[in-house]
């Protein structure tokens, strides 16, 4: 029989563990935005070598599961003499993985812009820096906003994988709670509710930003 008290009591420990879920996801998306911007710039570069490097980067990271990337990062850093906490290794892995998807999101948004805008800006004497800063990037950011919010939601769900390196986020905390109470249904249902609440909040923020940036 379903135990309502166990279900309710599970929310406390799981909500506390959610701070690591939010930490890994938030820092991971921030790192992914930075690296993704660089990869996107390389993909759109006139240099064939840079475009090839960007293509290899994206292909590898999209072709290898995040769990495998996480384990590689976690065990590779000590081998090369870099000892970092498990949280740092998780953030780096999530950020690097996210960069492949973010770079493609931005590349697609930039490529979708009408070329006539840039040509008109060049015709009136605007510099390349001004064109990118005042015409291309602002529109690309707005166009890519829904996809970026979706990527953040996916990262929140994918952050459950960092439990394999010992980080006490929602999934690992729910496993520990289920092993203690012997009531896995109630505990995992509580974990599902917390994930759902986080992602609904993110989706709401995304809709608000879309409304604010709508023209």
BAGU-779072 format. One record per residue (C-alpha): residue number from 1; chain; x, y, z. Coordinates in pm, whole numbers. Layout:
residues N
- NUM, A, X, Y, Z;
...
end
This chain:
residues 215
- 1, A, 0, 0, 0;
- 2, A, 120, 348, -86;
- 3, A, 259, 528, 220;
- 4, A, 166, 897, 215;
- 5, A, 381, 982, 524;
- 6, A, 690, 833, 356;
- 7, A, 611, 1021, 36;
- 8, A, 582, 1352, 223;
- 9, A, 887, 1290, 443;
- 10, A, 1100, 1223, 135;
- 11, A, 1069, 1580, 11;
- 12, A, 1296, 1725, 281;
- 13, A, 1615, 1527, 205;
- 14, A, 1552, 1534, -170;
- 15, A, 1492, 1910, -178;
- 16, A, 1819, 1955, 12;
- 17, A, 2000, 1736, -242;
- 18, A, 1847, 1941, -525;
- 19, A, 2105, 2214, -460;
- 20, A, 2368, 1995, -625;
- 21, A, 2137, 1927, -917;
- 22, A, 2090, 2301, -968;
- 23, A, 2459, 2373, -910;
- 24, A, 2584, 2121, -1166;
- 25, A, 2316, 2217, -1418;
- 26, A, 2358, 2594, -1376;
- 27, A, 2737, 2599, -1388;
- 28, A, 2734, 2341, -1665;
- 29, A, 2507, 2551, -1888;
- 30, A, 2717, 2862, -1813;
- 31, A, 3036, 2682, -1915;
- 32, A, 2856, 2535, -2215;
- 33, A, 2749, 2883, -2331;
- 34, A, 3109, 3008, -2324;
- 35, A, 3262, 2706, -2498;
- 36, A, 2965, 2679, -2733;
- 37, A, 3015, 3039, -2846;
- 38, A, 3379, 2964, -2929;
- 39, A, 3288, 2645, -3115;
- 40, A, 3014, 2829, -3304;
- 41, A, 3262, 3100, -3403;
- 42, A, 3501, 2831, -3526;
- 43, A, 3222, 2659, -3722;
- 44, A, 3137, 2987, -3897;
- 45, A, 3499, 3086, -3949;
- 46, A, 3638, 3125, -4301;
- 47, A, 3924, 2900, -4189;
- 48, A, 3876, 2545, -4310;
- 49, A, 4092, 2411, -4025;
- 50, A, 3878, 2579, -3759;
- 51, A, 3560, 2451, -3921;
- 52, A, 3704, 2099, -3921;
- 53, A, 3800, 2123, -3553;
- 54, A, 3449, 2247, -3466;
- 55, A, 3290, 1964, -3666;
- 56, A, 3503, 1701, -3489;
- 57, A, 3425, 1856, -3149;
- 58, A, 3051, 1850, -3210;
- 59, A, 3049, 1504, -3367;
- 60, A, 3245, 1346, -3083;
- 61, A, 3046, 1503, -2799;
- 62, A, 2710, 1432, -2960;
- 63, A, 2813, 1076, -3044;
- 64, A, 2945, 973, -2700;
- 65, A, 2697, 938, -2410;
- 66, A, 2727, 1195, -2132;
- 67, A, 2779, 916, -1878;
- 68, A, 3088, 795, -2063;
- 69, A, 3218, 1152, -2094;
- 70, A, 3165, 1203, -1721;
- 71, A, 3357, 888, -1631;
- 72, A, 3638, 976, -1872;
- 73, A, 3670, 1323, -1719;
- 74, A, 3650, 1193, -1363;
- 75, A, 3926, 937, -1415;
- 76, A, 4134, 1131, -1669;
- 77, A, 4206, 1443, -1460;
- 78, A, 4393, 1257, -1182;
- 79, A, 4598, 1072, -1443;
- 80, A, 4729, 1402, -1583;
- 81, A, 4798, 1533, -1233;
- 82, A, 4485, 1745, -1184;
- 83, A, 4298, 1659, -867;
- 84, A, 3958, 1828, -853;
- 85, A, 3643, 1754, -653;
- 86, A, 3381, 1534, -809;
- 87, A, 3150, 1836, -844;
- 88, A, 3410, 2019, -1054;
- 89, A, 3462, 1717, -1279;
- 90, A, 3083, 1689, -1321;
- 91, A, 3043, 2058, -1408;
- 92, A, 3326, 2040, -1662;
- 93, A, 3181, 1728, -1823;
- 94, A, 2828, 1867, -1839;
- 95, A, 2955, 2201, -1973;
- 96, A, 3168, 2044, -2243;
- 97, A, 2886, 1814, -2349;
- 98, A, 2637, 2103, -2356;
- 99, A, 2875, 2315, -2566;
- 100, A, 2830, 2084, -2865;
- 101, A, 2453, 2128, -2864;
- 102, A, 2464, 2500, -2782;
- 103, A, 2710, 2570, -3063;
- 104, A, 2476, 2402, -3310;
- 105, A, 2178, 2595, -3172;
- 106, A, 2358, 2925, -3223;
- 107, A, 2501, 2825, -3560;
- 108, A, 2152, 2739, -3680;
- 109, A, 2009, 3067, -3548;
- 110, A, 2280, 3275, -3712;
- 111, A, 2252, 3086, -4040;
- 112, A, 1875, 3142, -4040;
- 113, A, 1909, 3520, -4041;
- 114, A, 1851, 3685, -4381;
- 115, A, 2182, 3762, -4548;
- 116, A, 2035, 4085, -4679;
- 117, A, 2062, 4241, -4334;
- 118, A, 2439, 4199, -4321;
- 119, A, 2476, 4308, -4682;
- 120, A, 2273, 4622, -4615;
- 121, A, 2481, 4699, -4305;
- 122, A, 2803, 4665, -4507;
- 123, A, 2657, 4887, -4777;
- 124, A, 2602, 5173, -4531;
- 125, A, 2955, 5141, -4396;
- 126, A, 2906, 4948, -4069;
- 127, A, 3208, 4757, -3939;
- 128, A, 3204, 4380, -3895;
- 129, A, 3218, 4423, -3516;
- 130, A, 2916, 4654, -3518;
- 131, A, 2724, 4423, -3749;
- 132, A, 2776, 4127, -3519;
- 133, A, 2717, 4321, -3198;
- 134, A, 2408, 4518, -3304;
- 135, A, 2242, 4313, -3577;
- 136, A, 2338, 3946, -3588;
- 137, A, 2395, 3843, -3225;
- 138, A, 2088, 4014, -3069;
- 139, A, 1858, 3844, -3320;
- 140, A, 2036, 3510, -3291;
- 141, A, 2008, 3512, -2911;
- 142, A, 1634, 3580, -2927;
- 143, A, 1579, 3314, -3193;
- 144, A, 1778, 3053, -3001;
- 145, A, 1617, 3124, -2662;
- 146, A, 1354, 2844, -2674;
- 147, A, 1616, 2588, -2776;
- 148, A, 1856, 2707, -2504;
- 149, A, 1587, 2676, -2236;
- 150, A, 1509, 2329, -2365;
- 151, A, 1879, 2241, -2341;
- 152, A, 1888, 2362, -1980;
- 153, A, 1588, 2144, -1896;
- 154, A, 1760, 1846, -2058;
- 155, A, 2073, 1919, -1853;
- 156, A, 1873, 1920, -1531;
- 157, A, 1744, 1574, -1615;
- 158, A, 2084, 1454, -1737;
- 159, A, 2245, 1577, -1412;
- 160, A, 2112, 1260, -1251;
- 161, A, 2406, 1083, -1416;
- 162, A, 2657, 1261, -1190;
- 163, A, 2539, 1036, -909;
- 164, A, 2781, 772, -1042;
- 165, A, 3078, 977, -916;
- 166, A, 2935, 1014, -568;
- 167, A, 2758, 1350, -588;
- 168, A, 2455, 1356, -360;
- 169, A, 2207, 1510, -601;
- 170, A, 1838, 1422, -627;
- 171, A, 1877, 1079, -787;
- 172, A, 2151, 956, -555;
- 173, A, 1968, 1095, -251;
- 174, A, 1651, 916, -360;
- 175, A, 1845, 590, -395;
- 176, A, 1982, 629, -43;
- 177, A, 1638, 720, 89;
- 178, A, 1475, 422, -80;
- 179, A, 1738, 187, 63;
- 180, A, 1672, 325, 412;
- 181, A, 1293, 328, 408;
- 182, A, 1239, 23, 183;
- 183, A, 969, 230, 12;
- 184, A, 1114, 297, -335;
- 185, A, 782, 389, -498;
- 186, A, 710, 675, -261;
- 187, A, 1068, 805, -265;
- 188, A, 1113, 796, -643;
- 189, A, 773, 955, -693;
- 190, A, 883, 1241, -464;
- 191, A, 1205, 1272, -668;
- 192, A, 999, 1287, -989;
- 193, A, 786, 1566, -840;
- 194, A, 1096, 1770, -752;
- 195, A, 1243, 1728, -1101;
- 196, A, 907, 1824, -1249;
- 197, A, 881, 2134, -1029;
- 198, A, 1231, 2250, -1127;
- 199, A, 1169, 2200, -1498;
- 200, A, 827, 2366, -1487;
- 201, A, 990, 2670, -1328;
- 202, A, 1256, 2674, -1600;
- 203, A, 992, 2642, -1871;
- 204, A, 798, 2931, -1714;
- 205, A, 1110, 3147, -1706;
- 206, A, 1171, 3059, -2070;
- 207, A, 821, 3165, -2172;
- 208, A, 859, 3489, -1976;
- 209, A, 1189, 3566, -2151;
- 210, A, 1036, 3488, -2489;
- 211, A, 750, 3726, -2413;
- 212, A, 990, 3998, -2296;
- 213, A, 1208, 3969, -2605;
- 214, A, 925, 3933, -2855;
- 215, A, 910, 4203, -3122;
end
